[in-house]
Amino acid sequence: RIRLSMKLMIAALAALAFTAGAAFAQDKTPAEVAAAAAASAARASALLEANTRPIAFEGGLSGPGADFLRDQTQKVQFVLLGESHNDHDTPLFAGALFDSLRDWRAFDTLVVEIDPVAVDTLKLPANRGKPEAAADLARRYPNHIGFASDQDLELMAHAAGVADLWGIEQVQGAQPLLEELAALAPNAAVRAQ
């Protein structure tokens, strides 16, 4: 899967190089534009290849990529991970990276792009560290957790169980909030409104 992702990234870089080349192509022949795009794609591919390191992420990070990340995170306070959404490997990698950063650098907080109210629910003592509680929450309120694959839920449950977990997305599901408000109503007549 990592090789496939790299091929997709190379293709995207090549497409970007070709698109960027179109701007200067106004005064160039089609052959000159094609040659410039091919040269740009070759440079991008070589740059990507020179900066790619193999990494495994089962049970923690290992390999030359892990060594590189360990070296590069010696003096950092934050590590940001950009991802494409709904990719089941991303939360697996994120979990392995977070665990490695906890071991290497004593990181103690994972921040996720999830509704903060949902995250607070995952951190309740009855739910903390329990993937089944996260799955129950996702089933009960399907819009509450924006990314609710098994892997995403396991990552959040794990992080909530071993460290602090923060959610920094907009509130995505009103139902649990409305239920909480209804429970706070002083009587049945007010709840009915």
N, CA and C of each residue as an Amber inpcrd file, in Angstrom:
protein
   579
   0.8150000  -1.2000000   0.0000000   0.0000000   0.0000000   0.0000000
   0.8490000   1.2510000   0.0000000   1.9850000   1.1980000   0.6810000
   2.8480000   2.3680000   0.7130000   3.3980000   2.6300000  -0.6790000
   3.7780000   1.5700000  -1.3940000   4.2780000   1.7380000  -2.7590000
   3.1980000   2.3540000  -3.6500000   1.9420000   1.8970000  -3.5050000
   0.8480000   2.4550000  -4.2890000   0.6820000   3.9290000  -3.9810000
   0.7520000   4.3060000  -2.7100000   0.6310000   5.7040000  -2.3350000
   1.7460000   6.5240000  -2.9590000   2.9590000   5.9760000  -3.0020000
   4.0750000   6.6890000  -3.5920000   3.8440000   6.8650000  -5.0910000
   3.3250000   5.8370000  -5.7650000   3.0480000   5.9590000  -7.1950000
   1.9900000   7.0220000  -7.4370000   0.9690000   7.0670000  -6.5760000
  -0.0600000   8.0940000  -6.7230000   0.5330000   9.4820000  -6.4990000
   1.4490000   9.6030000  -5.5170000   2.0620000  10.8910000  -5.2520000
   2.9300000  11.3200000  -6.4370000   3.6530000  10.3910000  -7.0290000
   4.4760000  10.7160000  -8.1930000   3.5840000  11.1670000  -9.3420000
   2.4780000  10.4620000  -9.5460000   1.5440000  10.8510000 -10.6090000
   0.9760000  12.2440000 -10.3450000   0.6500000  12.5280000  -9.0940000
   0.1200000  13.8490000  -8.7510000   1.1650000  14.9310000  -8.9730000
   2.4080000  14.6550000  -8.5870000   3.4780000  15.6260000  -8.8180000
   3.6980000  15.8520000 -10.3070000   3.6200000  14.7880000 -11.0800000
   3.7820000  14.9200000 -12.5250000   2.6540000  15.7560000 -13.1100000
   1.4360000  15.5120000 -12.6530000   0.2980000  16.3000000 -13.1360000
   0.4530000  17.7650000 -12.7430000   0.9090000  18.0060000 -11.5290000
   1.1270000  19.3740000 -11.0700000   2.2040000  20.0530000 -11.9020000
   3.2710000  19.3170000 -12.1600000   4.3450000  19.8770000 -12.9750000
   3.8430000  20.2130000 -14.3710000   3.0240000  19.3530000 -14.9440000
   2.4800000  19.6030000 -16.2690000   1.5600000  20.8140000 -16.2570000
   0.7180000  20.9130000 -15.2190000  -0.2060000  22.0410000 -15.1100000
   0.5540000  23.3430000 -14.9230000   1.5640000  23.3220000 -14.0530000
   2.3510000  24.5300000 -13.8280000   3.0770000  24.9300000 -15.1020000
   3.5010000  23.9370000 -15.8560000   4.1800000  24.2160000 -17.1140000
   3.2830000  24.8830000 -18.1350000   1.9720000  24.6720000 -18.0110000
   1.0450000  25.2680000 -18.9740000   1.0680000  26.7880000 -18.9160000
   1.3920000  27.3470000 -17.7690000   1.4220000  28.8000000 -17.6280000
   2.5100000  29.4230000 -18.4960000   3.6590000  28.7820000 -18.5720000
   4.7290000  29.3500000 -19.3900000   4.6260000  28.8460000 -20.8310000
   3.6640000  27.9890000 -21.0950000   3.5290000  27.3750000 -22.4120000
   2.9130000  28.3020000 -23.4440000   2.5300000  29.4800000 -23.0540000
   1.8760000  30.4060000 -23.9710000   2.6880000  30.6190000 -25.2460000
   4.0020000  30.7270000 -25.0920000   4.8570000  31.0370000 -26.2460000
   5.6970000  29.8440000 -26.6890000   5.3670000  28.6540000 -26.2290000
   6.1730000  27.4730000 -26.5340000   5.4290000  26.5490000 -27.4930000
   6.1880000  25.7590000 -28.1770000   5.5740000  24.7620000 -29.0570000
   5.1090000  23.5950000 -28.2080000   4.1840000  22.7960000 -28.7290000
   3.7490000  21.6130000 -27.9650000   4.9100000  20.6920000 -27.5900000
   5.8740000  20.5430000 -28.4460000   7.0220000  19.6820000 -28.1390000
   7.8510000  20.2690000 -26.9990000   8.0280000  21.5930000 -26.9900000
   8.7880000  22.2420000 -25.9150000   8.0470000  22.1200000 -24.5790000
   6.7330000  22.2820000 -24.6320000   5.9280000  22.1450000 -23.4130000
   6.0160000  20.7160000 -22.8830000   5.8970000  19.7270000 -23.7700000
   5.9740000  18.3230000 -23.3550000   7.3470000  18.0030000 -22.7710000
   8.3930000  18.5150000 -23.3750000   9.7490000  18.2620000 -22.8720000
   9.9440000  18.9090000 -21.4990000   9.4530000  20.1350000 -21.3270000
   9.5810000  20.8140000 -20.0350000   8.7820000  20.0790000 -18.9650000
   7.5820000  19.6310000 -19.3200000   6.7620000  18.8910000 -18.3510000
   7.4290000  17.5770000 -17.9670000   8.0030000  16.8760000 -18.9470000
   8.6870000  15.6150000 -18.6540000   9.9000000  15.8480000 -17.7650000
  10.6450000  16.9190000 -18.0330000  11.8210000  17.2280000 -17.2060000
  11.3930000  17.5890000 -15.7850000  10.3280000  18.3600000 -15.6770000
   9.8320000  18.7350000 -14.3520000   9.3420000  17.5130000 -13.5900000
   8.6150000  16.6290000 -14.2700000   8.1390000  15.4030000 -13.6210000
   9.3100000  14.5200000 -13.2050000  10.3450000  14.4660000 -14.0160000
  11.5230000  13.6560000 -13.6780000  12.2280000  14.2340000 -12.4490000
  12.3320000  15.5730000 -12.3780000  12.9500000  16.2030000 -11.2040000
  12.1170000  15.9260000  -9.9490000  10.8020000  16.0450000 -10.0700000
   9.9230000  15.7830000  -8.9260000  10.0230000  14.3290000  -8.4870000
  10.0610000  13.4230000  -9.4430000  10.1650000  12.0050000  -9.1170000
  11.5070000  11.6980000  -8.4440000  12.5770000  12.2930000  -8.9450000
  13.9020000  12.0790000  -8.3490000  13.9570000  12.6520000  -6.9340000
  13.3600000  13.8210000  -6.7420000  13.3180000  14.4290000  -5.4150000
  12.5390000  13.5610000  -4.4410000  11.4080000  13.0650000  -4.8880000
  10.5970000  12.1970000  -4.0470000  11.3500000  10.9070000  -3.7210000
  11.9690000  10.3090000  -4.7120000  12.7230000   9.0660000  -4.5010000
  13.8860000   9.2840000  -3.5350000  14.5810000  10.4140000  -3.6580000
  15.7280000  10.7020000  -2.7840000  15.2990000  10.9260000  -1.3360000
  14.0560000  11.3090000  -1.1280000  13.5870000  11.6180000   0.2220000
  12.5750000  10.6120000   0.7520000  12.5260000   9.4460000   0.1580000
  11.6210000   8.3920000   0.5950000  12.4230000   7.3610000   1.3850000
  11.8760000   6.9900000   2.5300000  12.5330000   5.9980000   3.3760000
  11.5350000   4.9190000   3.7430000  11.9330000   3.6580000   3.6470000
  11.0100000   2.5800000   4.0330000  10.6710000   2.6540000   5.5220000
   9.4270000   2.3620000   5.8250000   8.9820000   2.3840000   7.2190000
   7.9170000   1.3150000   7.4000000   7.9540000   0.6720000   8.5240000
   6.9070000  -0.2860000   8.8950000   6.2040000   0.2800000  10.1150000
   4.8920000   0.0260000  10.2070000   4.1610000   0.5960000  11.3370000
   3.1930000  -0.3880000  11.9570000   3.6890000  -1.5640000  12.2140000
   2.9120000  -2.5470000  12.9620000   3.5970000  -2.7240000  14.3060000
   2.8870000  -2.3980000  15.3790000   3.4780000  -2.4930000  16.7070000
   4.5330000  -1.4320000  16.9490000   4.3550000  -0.2690000  16.3910000
   5.3340000   0.8050000  16.4990000   6.0000000   1.0240000  15.1600000
   6.8120000   2.0430000  15.0830000   7.5120000   2.3500000  13.8370000
   8.8670000   1.6710000  13.8230000   9.2710000   1.2140000  12.6420000
  10.5890000   0.6160000  12.4970000  11.0830000   0.8450000  11.0740000
  12.3790000   0.7000000  10.9190000  12.9960000   0.8680000   9.6110000
  13.6690000   2.2230000   9.4700000  14.2980000   2.4530000   8.3160000
  15.0010000   3.7250000   8.0950000  14.0870000   4.9430000   8.2190000
  12.8130000   4.7970000   7.8530000  11.8760000   5.9150000   8.0010000
  11.6540000   6.2660000   9.4640000  11.5820000   5.2520000  10.3060000
  11.4180000   5.4940000  11.7410000  12.6610000   6.1750000  12.3100000
  13.8360000   5.7270000  11.8800000  15.0790000   6.3630000  12.3360000
  15.1130000   7.8350000  11.9300000  14.6880000   8.1110000  10.7030000
  14.6380000   9.4910000  10.2170000  13.6820000  10.3230000  11.0660000
  12.4890000   9.8080000  11.3350000  11.5150000  10.5420000  12.1440000
  12.0280000  10.7640000  13.5680000  12.6760000   9.7590000  14.1260000
  13.2290000   9.9170000  15.4760000  14.2530000  11.0510000  15.4920000
  15.1230000  11.0790000  14.4740000  16.1330000  12.1500000  14.4030000
  15.4880000  13.5150000  14.1880000  14.4890000  13.5850000  13.3280000
  13.8740000  14.8630000  12.9750000  12.9820000  15.4220000  14.0830000
  12.6020000  14.6010000  15.0380000  11.7080000  15.0730000  16.1050000
  12.4330000  15.3440000  17.4190000  13.7600000  15.4270000  17.3780000
  14.5140000  15.6210000  18.6140000  14.1250000  16.8860000  19.3730000
  13.8410000  17.9620000  18.6710000  13.6040000  19.2450000  19.3410000
  12.2330000  19.8240000  18.9930000  11.2710000  18.9790000  18.6900000
   9.9610000  19.5010000  18.2900000   8.9590000  19.3810000  19.4220000
   7.9950000  20.2620000  19.3840000   6.9100000  20.2390000  20.3460000
   5.6430000  19.6670000  19.7230000   5.5220000  19.8180000  18.3950000
   4.3410000  19.3600000  17.6760000   4.7620000  18.5800000  16.4480000
   3.9680000  17.5840000  16.0860000   4.1260000  16.8640000  14.8210000
   2.7540000  16.8610000  14.1630000   2.6910000  17.3550000  12.9430000
   1.4380000  17.4030000  12.2000000   1.4400000  16.3110000  11.1440000
   0.3120000  15.6810000  10.9830000   0.1820000  14.6070000  10.0020000
  -0.9470000  14.9780000   9.0500000  -0.6030000  15.2320000   7.8060000
  -1.6070000  15.4890000   6.7760000  -1.9830000  14.1720000   6.1350000
  -3.2470000  14.0260000   5.8200000  -3.6910000  12.7380000   5.2950000
  -4.8630000  12.9260000   4.3540000  -5.0990000  11.9000000   3.5640000
  -6.3450000  11.8620000   2.8110000  -7.3550000  11.1490000   3.7040000
  -8.5600000  11.6300000   3.6990000  -9.5730000  11.0840000   4.5950000
 -10.0500000   9.7070000   4.1490000 -10.5260000   8.9550000   5.1250000
 -11.1190000   7.6320000   4.9170000 -10.1270000   6.6160000   4.3580000
  -8.8810000   6.7710000   4.6890000  -7.8410000   5.8070000   4.3420000
  -7.5720000   4.9990000   5.6080000  -7.7990000   3.7280000   5.5690000
  -7.7010000   2.9140000   6.7840000  -6.2710000   2.7640000   7.2890000
  -5.2720000   2.9830000   6.4320000  -3.8860000   2.8940000   6.8860000
  -3.4630000   4.1250000   7.6830000  -4.0800000   5.2710000   7.4120000
  -3.6640000   6.4990000   8.0920000  -3.8010000   6.4080000   9.6080000
  -4.9500000   5.9760000  10.1560000  -5.0100000   5.8870000  11.6210000
  -4.0670000   4.8180000  12.1840000  -3.7800000   3.7770000  11.4130000
  -2.8070000   2.7760000  11.8820000  -1.4240000   3.4060000  11.9850000
  -1.0470000   4.1580000  10.9390000   0.2360000   4.8490000  10.9700000
   0.2490000   5.9100000  12.0670000  -0.8410000   6.6900000  12.1840000
  -0.9140000   7.7440000  13.2000000  -0.7550000   7.1600000  14.6040000
  -1.3810000   6.0210000  14.8510000  -1.2480000   5.3800000  16.1590000
   0.1710000   4.9200000  16.4370000   0.7940000   4.3210000  15.4290000
   2.1860000   3.8810000  15.5990000   3.1170000   5.0780000  15.7840000
   2.8570000   6.1490000  15.0290000   3.6670000   7.3610000  15.1760000
   3.4740000   7.9630000  16.5660000   2.2320000   8.0520000  17.0160000
   1.9750000   8.6260000  18.3420000   2.6470000   7.7950000  19.4290000
   2.5130000   6.4710000  19.3570000   3.1640000   5.6190000  20.3550000
   4.6770000   5.7930000  20.3210000   5.2430000   5.8970000  19.1280000
   6.6890000   6.1030000  19.0180000   7.0870000   7.4550000  19.5930000
   6.3090000   8.4870000  19.2950000   6.6180000   9.8150000  19.8520000
   6.4670000   9.8290000  21.3670000   5.5420000   9.0550000  21.8840000
   5.4220000   8.9420000  23.3490000   6.6860000   8.3080000  23.9200000
   7.1800000   7.2660000  23.2520000   8.3950000   6.5910000  23.7220000
   9.6340000   7.4560000  23.5350000   9.7800000   8.0400000  22.3620000
  10.9930000   8.7940000  22.0400000  11.0340000  10.1540000  22.7170000
   9.8990000  10.8450000  22.7520000   9.8990000  12.2600000  23.1140000
   8.9040000  12.6180000  24.2140000   8.3010000  11.6320000  24.8380000
   7.3360000  11.8520000  25.9310000   6.1260000  12.6900000  25.4940000
   5.7120000  12.5420000  24.2350000   4.4840000  13.2150000  23.8050000
   3.3380000  12.6660000  24.6400000   2.4120000  13.5540000  25.0160000
   1.3310000  13.1080000  25.8980000  -0.0660000  13.5170000  25.4270000
  -0.1720000  14.0790000  24.2190000  -1.4680000  14.5170000  23.7170000
  -1.5760000  14.2070000  22.2320000  -2.7230000  13.6590000  21.8420000
  -3.0410000  13.4530000  20.4330000  -4.2290000  14.3500000  20.1040000
  -4.0810000  15.1600000  19.0790000  -5.1450000  16.0640000  18.6360000
  -5.6950000  15.5040000  17.3290000  -7.0180000  15.3320000  17.2770000
  -7.6510000  14.7310000  16.1070000  -8.7210000  15.6570000  15.5390000
  -9.0150000  15.4690000  14.2790000 -10.0210000  16.2550000  13.5700000
 -11.3960000  15.6270000  13.8000000 -11.8290000  15.6860000  15.0530000
 -13.0840000  15.0750000  15.4810000 -13.8140000  16.0690000  16.3850000
 -15.1100000  15.9860000  16.3940000 -15.9830000  16.7910000  17.2430000
 -15.4850000  16.7300000  18.6970000 -15.2070000  17.8840000  19.3370000
 -14.7000000  17.8650000  20.7140000 -15.6920000  17.2730000  21.7170000
 -16.9780000  17.3950000  21.4500000 -17.9650000  16.7950000  22.3520000
 -17.8760000  15.2700000  22.2700000 -17.7000000  14.7370000  21.0710000
 -17.5320000  13.2920000  20.9110000 -16.2600000  12.8230000  21.6220000
 -15.1900000  13.5950000  21.4850000 -13.9330000  13.2370000  22.1440000
 -14.1040000  13.2510000  23.6620000 -14.8080000  14.2470000  24.1780000
 -15.0560000  14.2800000  25.6290000 -15.8140000  13.0430000  26.0800000
 -16.7370000  12.5710000  25.2560000 -17.4720000  11.3450000  25.5860000
 -16.5390000  10.1380000  25.5910000 -15.6110000  10.0900000  24.6440000
 -14.6510000   8.9810000  24.5900000 -13.7240000   8.9820000  25.8050000
 -13.5280000  10.1540000  26.4150000 -12.6240000  10.2660000  27.5600000
 -13.3110000  10.0270000  28.9020000 -14.6290000   9.8250000  28.8900000
 -15.3070000   9.5160000  30.1480000 -14.7260000   8.2290000  30.7340000
 -14.6510000   8.1100000  32.0510000 -14.0560000   6.9130000  32.6550000
 -14.6520000   5.5930000  32.1360000 -15.9360000   5.5660000  31.8910000
 -16.5640000   4.3250000  31.4060000 -16.1580000   3.9890000  29.9790000
 -15.6580000   4.9580000  29.2200000 -15.3270000   4.7480000  27.8080000
 -13.8320000   4.7660000  27.5220000 -13.0590000   5.3810000  28.3900000
 -11.6300000   5.6270000  28.1510000 -10.8850000   4.3310000  27.8160000
 -10.2290000   4.3600000  26.6560000  -9.3950000   3.2370000  26.2520000
 -10.1500000   2.0330000  25.7300000 -11.4370000   2.1750000  25.4630000
 -12.2570000   1.0300000  25.0480000 -12.7700000   1.2290000  23.6200000
 -12.1900000   0.5220000  22.6510000 -12.6580000   0.6580000  21.2660000
 -14.1380000   0.3110000  21.1020000 -14.6330000  -0.6410000  21.8860000
 -16.0530000  -1.0040000  21.7660000 -16.9600000   0.1510000  22.2030000
 -16.5260000   0.9510000  23.1760000 -17.3150000   2.1210000  23.5930000
 -17.3270000   3.1660000  22.4780000 -16.1940000   3.3390000  21.7950000
 -16.1440000   4.2690000  20.6620000 -17.0600000   3.7840000  19.5430000
 -17.0550000   2.4920000  19.2830000 -17.9250000   1.9310000  18.2380000
 -19.3930000   2.0970000  18.6140000 -19.7250000   1.8810000  19.8830000
 -21.1120000   2.0790000  20.3370000 -21.5440000   3.5250000  20.1330000
 -20.6680000   4.4640000  20.4620000 -20.9770000   5.8800000  20.2740000
 -21.2000000   6.1910000  18.7850000 -20.3430000   5.6480000  17.9310000
 -20.4750000   5.8860000  16.4890000 -21.7650000   5.2810000  15.9340000
 -22.1630000   4.1210000  16.4600000 -23.4250000   3.5090000  16.0080000
 -24.6310000   4.3050000  16.5060000 -24.5660000   4.7600000  17.7370000
 -25.7070000   5.4730000  18.3120000 -25.8870000   6.8510000  17.6670000
 -24.7810000   7.5190000  17.3870000 -24.8070000   8.8590000  16.7900000
 -23.9170000   8.8560000  15.5420000 -24.4320000   8.4070000  14.4170000
 -23.5950000   8.2550000  13.2140000 -22.9160000   9.5370000  12.7280000
 -23.4780000  10.6900000  13.0110000 -22.8760000  11.9450000  12.5500000
 -21.9650000  12.5830000  13.5870000 -21.8500000  11.9830000  14.7290000
 -21.1180000  12.5860000  15.8410000 -19.5990000  12.4860000  15.6630000
 -19.1400000  11.3710000  15.1540000 -17.7040000  11.1630000  14.9320000
 -17.4870000  11.1650000  13.4220000 -16.8200000  12.1860000  12.9330000
 -16.6600000  12.3550000  11.4910000 -15.9070000  11.2270000  10.8120000
 -14.9100000  10.6870000  11.4620000 -14.1220000   9.6000000  10.8980000
 -14.2710000   8.4200000  11.8500000 -15.0560000   7.4420000  11.4360000
 -15.4360000   6.3810000  12.3680000 -15.1580000   4.9970000  11.8130000
 -14.0790000   4.8470000  11.0430000 -13.6910000   3.4960000  10.6410000
 -13.2320000   2.7570000  11.8980000 -13.1780000   1.4590000  11.8300000
 -12.6760000   0.6840000  12.9700000 -11.3010000   1.1780000  13.3910000
 -10.4690000   1.4990000  12.4010000  -9.1010000   1.9350000  12.6960000
  -9.0970000   3.3060000  13.3730000  -9.9570000   4.2160000  12.9040000
 -10.0490000   5.5390000  13.5430000 -10.5160000   5.4130000  14.9900000
 -11.5480000   4.5940000  15.1980000 -12.0930000   4.4270000  16.5500000
 -11.0720000   3.7830000  17.4770000 -10.3200000   2.8080000  16.9690000
  -9.2790000   2.1750000  17.7830000  -8.1820000   3.1690000  18.1430000
  -7.7960000   4.0150000  17.1840000  -6.7820000   5.0380000  17.4600000
  -7.2460000   5.9720000  18.5700000  -8.4780000   6.4790000  18.4500000
  -8.9700000   7.4270000  19.4590000  -9.1350000   6.7590000  20.8220000
  -9.6490000   5.5470000  20.8390000  -9.8080000   4.8470000  22.1170000
  -8.4430000   4.5940000  22.7540000  -7.4930000   4.1640000  21.9500000
  -6.1410000   3.9070000  22.4590000  -5.5370000   5.1880000  23.0360000
  -5.6030000   6.2810000  22.2540000  -5.0150000   7.5360000  22.7210000
  -5.6990000   8.0240000  23.9970000  -7.0190000   7.9100000  24.0480000
  -7.7450000   8.3390000  25.2500000  -7.3710000   7.4810000  26.4480000
  -6.9550000   6.2550000  26.1960000  -6.5860000   5.3530000  27.2830000
  -5.1770000   5.5360000  27.8030000  -4.2760000   6.0570000  26.9690000
  -2.8760000   6.1540000  27.3800000  -2.3570000   7.5810000  27.4930000
  -3.1200000   8.5460000  27.0020000  -2.6580000   9.9390000  26.9890000
  -3.8820000  10.8420000  26.9780000  -3.6720000  12.0810000  26.6230000
  -4.7990000  12.9960000  26.4890000  -5.1950000  13.0440000  25.0170000
  -6.4820000  13.1770000  24.7750000  -7.0310000  13.2330000  23.4230000
  -7.8340000  14.5140000  23.3090000  -7.5440000  15.2900000  22.2760000
  -8.2770000  16.5260000  22.0290000  -8.9750000  16.4200000  20.6910000
 -10.2030000  16.9540000  20.6030000 -10.9190000  17.0600000  19.3400000
 -10.9950000  18.5160000  18.9290000 -10.6450000  18.8190000  17.6820000
 -10.6310000  20.2170000  17.2390000 -11.4190000  20.4150000  15.9420000
 -12.5080000  19.7360000  15.8130000 -13.3940000  19.8920000  14.6620000
 -14.6650000  20.5950000  15.1270000 -15.4480000  21.1110000  14.2150000
 -16.7260000  21.6740000  14.6170000 -17.6300000  20.5560000  15.1380000
 -18.6150000  20.9350000  15.9360000 -19.5660000  19.9490000  16.4480000
 -20.3190000  19.3850000  15.2520000 -20.3740000  18.0580000  15.1620000
 -20.9250000  17.4270000  13.9730000 -22.2640000  16.7500000  14.1820000
 -22.6440000  16.5290000  15.3870000 -23.9170000  15.8610000  15.6260000
 -24.6800000  16.5360000  16.7440000 -25.8470000  17.0610000  16.4370000
 -26.6160000  17.7870000  17.4430000 -27.3670000  16.8630000  18.3960000
 -27.6610000  15.6540000  17.9870000 -28.5120000  14.7840000  18.7880000
 -28.0230000  14.5840000  20.2200000 -26.7630000  14.2520000  20.4620000
 -26.3410000  14.0690000  21.8600000 -26.4550000  15.3510000  22.6800000
 -26.2200000  16.4900000  22.0470000 -26.3410000  17.7650000  22.7570000
 -27.7980000  18.0510000  23.1000000 -28.6960000  17.7650000  22.1680000
 -30.1190000  17.9810000  22.4280000 -30.6140000  17.0350000  23.5210000
 -30.1190000  15.8040000  23.5170000 -30.4930000  14.8650000  24.5820000
 -30.0210000  15.3730000  25.9420000 -28.8190000  15.9220000  25.9770000
 -28.2970000  16.4580000  27.2360000 -29.1240000  17.6480000  27.7140000
 -29.4980000  18.5160000  26.7830000 -30.3480000  19.6500000  27.1440000
 -31.7110000  19.1840000  27.6480000 -32.2890000  18.1880000  26.9880000
 -33.5950000  17.6720000  27.4110000 -33.5000000  17.1090000  28.8290000
 -32.3890000  16.4390000  29.1380000 -32.2180000  15.8770000  30.4800000
 -32.1040000  16.9790000  31.5340000 -31.6330000  18.1390000  31.1490000
 -31.4910000  19.2560000  32.0850000 -32.7890000  20.0360000  32.2910000
 -33.7740000  19.7830000  31.4370000 -35.0410000  20.5220000  31.5490000
 -35.6860000  20.2410000  32.9010000 -36.2920000  21.2500000  33.5270000
 -36.8170000  21.0980000  34.8870000 -38.0610000  20.2160000  34.9890000
 -38.7720000  20.0310000  33.8670000 -39.9790000  19.1950000  33.9500000
 -40.3610000  18.7050000  32.5510000 -41.3550000  17.8300000  32.5050000
 -41.7860000  17.2100000  31.2420000 -42.3410000  18.2350000  30.2570000
 -43.0350000  19.2610000  30.7590000 -43.6120000  20.2690000  29.8660000
 -42.5050000  21.0180000  29.1140000 -41.4230000  21.3370000  29.8070000
 -40.3200000  22.0260000  29.1560000 -39.6140000  21.0810000  28.1820000
 -39.4290000  19.8270000  28.5600000 -38.8050000  18.8520000  27.6760000
 -39.6090000  18.6620000  26.3970000 -40.9080000  18.7540000  26.4850000
 -41.7680000  18.5450000  25.3190000 -41.6440000  19.6740000  24.3070000
 -41.1910000  20.8260000  24.7420000 -41.0730000  21.9590000  23.8350000
 -39.8860000  21.7320000  22.9450000
